[in-house]
Amino acid sequence: MEGKAYCDIYCKRITFNVKFRYVYRHFHWYSSSNNKFKQ
């Protein structure tokens, strides 16, 4: 039971990190492309 709870937390944290990294990269690319258009 304790091991499964730990796995759930760990899996959720990994999923969150992956989503955050993907969104951050996408947002960073979007803002840098916007900067190119402005200049």
N, CA, C and O atoms as a printed pandas DataFrame, in Angstrom:
     atom_number atom_name residue_name chain_id  residue_number  x_coord  y_coord  z_coord
0              1         N          MET        A               1    0.840   -1.199    0.000
1              2        CA          MET        A               1    0.000    0.000    0.000
2              3         C          MET        A               1    0.879    1.256    0.000
3              4         O          MET        A               1    0.669    2.178   -0.788
4              5         N          GLU        A               2    1.855    1.270    0.889
5              6        CA          GLU        A               2    2.737    2.435    0.977
6              7         C          GLU        A               2    3.537    2.590   -0.322
7              8         O          GLU        A               2    3.736    3.701   -0.812
8              9         N          GLY        A               3    3.989    1.467   -0.863
9             10        CA          GLY        A               3    4.767    1.513   -2.099
10            11         C          GLY        A               3    3.939    2.044   -3.260
11            12         O          GLY        A               3    4.444    2.789   -4.100
12            13         N          LYS        A               4    2.663    1.659   -3.308
13            14        CA          LYS        A               4    1.816    2.119   -4.406
14            15         C          LYS        A               4    1.569    3.624   -4.298
15            16         O          LYS        A               4    1.576    4.328   -5.308
16            17         N          ALA        A               5    1.353    4.110   -3.100
17            18        CA          ALA        A               5    1.128    5.548   -2.902
18            19         C          ALA        A               5    2.370    6.316   -3.353
19            20         O          ALA        A               5    2.267    7.359   -3.999
20            21         N          TYR        A               6    3.529    5.792   -3.008
21            22        CA          TYR        A               6    4.786    6.435   -3.404
22            23         C          TYR        A               6    4.907    6.436   -4.926
23            24         O          TYR        A               6    5.336    7.427   -5.517
24            25         N          CYS        A               7    4.531    5.331   -5.555
25            26        CA          CYS        A               7    4.616    5.229   -7.015
26            27         C          CYS        A               7    3.674    6.235   -7.660
27            28         O          CYS        A               7    4.028    6.875   -8.650
28            29         N          ASP        A               8    2.467    6.379   -7.098
29            30        CA          ASP        A               8    1.497    7.327   -7.652
30            31         C          ASP        A               8    2.044    8.749   -7.601
31            32         O          ASP        A               8    1.952    9.495   -8.576
32            33         N          ILE        A               9    2.611    9.115   -6.461
33            34        CA          ILE        A               9    3.172   10.466   -6.308
34            35         C          ILE        A               9    4.326   10.653   -7.290
35            36         O          ILE        A               9    4.440   11.686   -7.951
36            37         N          TYR        A              10    5.176    9.634   -7.370
37            38        CA          TYR        A              10    6.347    9.708   -8.248
38            39         C          TYR        A              10    5.911    9.830   -9.706
39            40         O          TYR        A              10    6.450   10.643  -10.457
40            41         N          CYS        A              11    4.924    9.008  -10.103
41            42        CA          CYS        A              11    4.445    9.028  -11.489
42            43         C          CYS        A              11    3.805   10.374  -11.809
43            44         O          CYS        A              11    4.011   10.921  -12.893
44            45         N          LYS        A              12    3.031   10.906  -10.867
45            46        CA          LYS        A              12    2.389   12.206  -11.099
46            47         C          LYS        A              12    3.435   13.293  -11.240
47            48         O          LYS        A              12    3.306   14.187  -12.076
48            49         N          ARG        A              13    4.470   13.214  -10.423
49            50        CA          ARG        A              13    5.518   14.235  -10.480
50            51         C          ARG        A              13    6.227   14.176  -11.831
51            52         O          ARG        A              13    6.514   15.217  -12.422
52            53         N          ILE        A              14    6.511   12.977  -12.323
53            54        CA          ILE        A              14    7.184   12.826  -13.620
54            55         C          ILE        A              14    6.289   13.380  -14.728
55            56         O          ILE        A              14    6.752   14.102  -15.611
56            57         N          THR        A              15    5.000   13.032  -14.670
57            58        CA          THR        A              15    4.069   13.512  -15.689
58            59         C          THR        A              15    4.005   15.023  -15.678
59            60         O          THR        A              15    3.985   15.657  -16.733
60            61         N          PHE        A              16    3.973   15.606  -14.483
61            62        CA          PHE        A              16    3.917   17.067  -14.361
62            63         C          PHE        A              16    5.180   17.691  -14.934
63            64         O          PHE        A              16    5.113   18.690  -15.651
64            65         N          ASN        A              17    6.330   17.107  -14.619
65            66        CA          ASN        A              17    7.601   17.642  -15.114
66            67         C          ASN        A              17    7.657   17.581  -16.638
67            68         O          ASN        A              17    8.107   18.525  -17.287
68            69         N          VAL        A              18    7.198   16.471  -17.200
69            70        CA          VAL        A              18    7.226   16.324  -18.662
70            71         C          VAL        A              18    6.309   17.357  -19.304
71            72         O          VAL        A              18    6.681   18.001  -20.285
72            73         N          LYS        A              19    5.100   17.515  -18.745
73            74        CA          LYS        A              19    4.166   18.497  -19.302
74            75         C          LYS        A              19    4.735   19.897  -19.185
75            76         O          LYS        A              19    4.671   20.686  -20.127
76            77         N          PHE        A              20    5.294   20.200  -18.015
77            78        CA          PHE        A              20    5.835   21.540  -17.781
78            79         C          PHE        A              20    6.977   21.830  -18.747
79            80         O          PHE        A              20    7.069   22.922  -19.306
80            81         N          ARG        A              21    7.846   20.840  -18.937
81            82        CA          ARG        A              21    8.986   21.020  -19.835
82            83         C          ARG        A              21    8.494   21.251  -21.268
83            84         O          ARG        A              21    9.010   22.115  -21.976
84            85         N          TYR        A              22    7.490   20.469  -21.687
85            86        CA          TYR        A              22    6.953   20.607  -23.036
86            87         C          TYR        A              22    6.328   21.992  -23.223
87            88         O          TYR        A              22    6.577   22.665  -24.223
88            89         N          VAL        A              23    5.510   22.409  -22.246
89            90        CA          VAL        A              23    4.845   23.712  -22.341
90            91         C          VAL        A              23    5.871   24.834  -22.315
91            92         O          VAL        A              23    5.761   25.806  -23.062
92            93         N          TYR        A              24    6.872   24.693  -21.450
93            94        CA          TYR        A              24    7.903   25.737  -21.338
94            95         C          TYR        A              24    8.662   25.869  -22.658
95            96         O          TYR        A              24    8.911   26.977  -23.133
96            97         N          ARG        A              25    9.025   24.732  -23.243
97            98        CA          ARG        A              25    9.781   24.755  -24.498
98            99         C          ARG        A              25    8.922   25.381  -25.598
99           100         O          ARG        A              25    9.400   26.199  -26.384
100          101         N          HIS        A              26    7.652   24.986  -25.640
101          102        CA          HIS        A              26    6.741   25.499  -26.654
102          103         C          HIS        A              26    6.560   27.007  -26.471
103          104         O          HIS        A              26    6.583   27.760  -27.444
104          105         N          PHE        A              27    6.382   27.436  -25.242
105          106        CA          PHE        A              27    6.177   28.857  -24.956
106          107         C          PHE        A              27    7.436   29.655  -25.271
107          108         O          PHE        A              27    7.365   30.762  -25.806
108          109         N          HIS        A              28    8.585   29.085  -24.935
109          110        CA          HIS        A              28    9.856   29.766  -25.195
110          111         C          HIS        A              28   10.057   29.931  -26.707
111          112         O          HIS        A              28   10.483   30.986  -27.177
112          113         N          TRP        A              29    9.741   28.865  -27.457
113          114        CA          TRP        A              29    9.860   28.934  -28.916
114          115         C          TRP        A              29    8.899   29.988  -29.464
115          116         O          TRP        A              29    9.254   30.745  -30.367
116          117         N          TYR        A              30    7.695   30.036  -28.924
117          118        CA          TYR        A              30    6.675   30.978  -29.379
118          119         C          TYR        A              30    7.122   32.416  -29.125
119          120         O          TYR        A              30    7.008   33.267  -30.007
120          121         N          SER        A              31    7.629   32.690  -27.925
121          122        CA          SER        A              31    8.045   34.052  -27.590
122          123         C          SER        A              31    9.283   34.455  -28.394
123          124         O          SER        A              31    9.400   35.615  -28.791
124          125         N          SER        A              32   10.200   33.533  -28.638
125          126        CA          SER        A              32   11.401   33.880  -29.403
126          127         C          SER        A              32   11.034   34.123  -30.868
127          128         O          SER        A              32   11.644   34.974  -31.515
128          129         N          SER        A              33   10.056   33.397  -31.402
129          130        CA          SER        A              33    9.636   33.633  -32.781
130          131         C          SER        A              33    8.903   34.969  -32.863
131          132         O          SER        A              33    8.991   35.659  -33.879
132          133         N          ASN        A              34    8.186   35.339  -31.813
133          134        CA          ASN        A              34    7.514   36.638  -31.775
134          135         C          ASN        A              34    8.544   37.753  -31.800
135          136         O          ASN        A              34    8.351   38.767  -32.470
136          137         N          ASN        A              35    9.628   37.570  -31.080
137          138        CA          ASN        A              35   10.682   38.580  -31.038
138          139         C          ASN        A              35   11.291   38.772  -32.427
139          140         O          ASN        A              35   11.624   39.894  -32.811
140          141         N          LYS        A              36   11.435   37.695  -33.169
141          142        CA          LYS        A              36   12.000   37.799  -34.516
142          143         C          LYS        A              36   11.069   38.626  -35.405
143          144         O          LYS        A              36   11.525   39.429  -36.219
144          145         N          PHE        A              37    9.773   38.422  -35.242
145          146        CA          PHE        A              37    8.821   39.156  -36.065
146          147         C          PHE        A              37    8.827   40.644  -35.716
147          148         O          PHE        A              37    8.688   41.493  -36.597
148          149         N          LYS        A              38    8.986   40.951  -34.438
149          150        CA          LYS        A              38    8.982   42.357  -34.013
150          151         C          LYS        A              38   10.200   43.093  -34.563
151          152         O          LYS        A              38   10.090   44.254  -34.958
152          153         N          GLN        A              39   11.348   42.441  -34.595
153          154        CA          GLN        A              39   12.560   43.101  -35.084
154          155         C          GLN        A              39   12.647   43.013  -36.592
155          156         O          GLN        A              39   13.603   43.514  -37.185
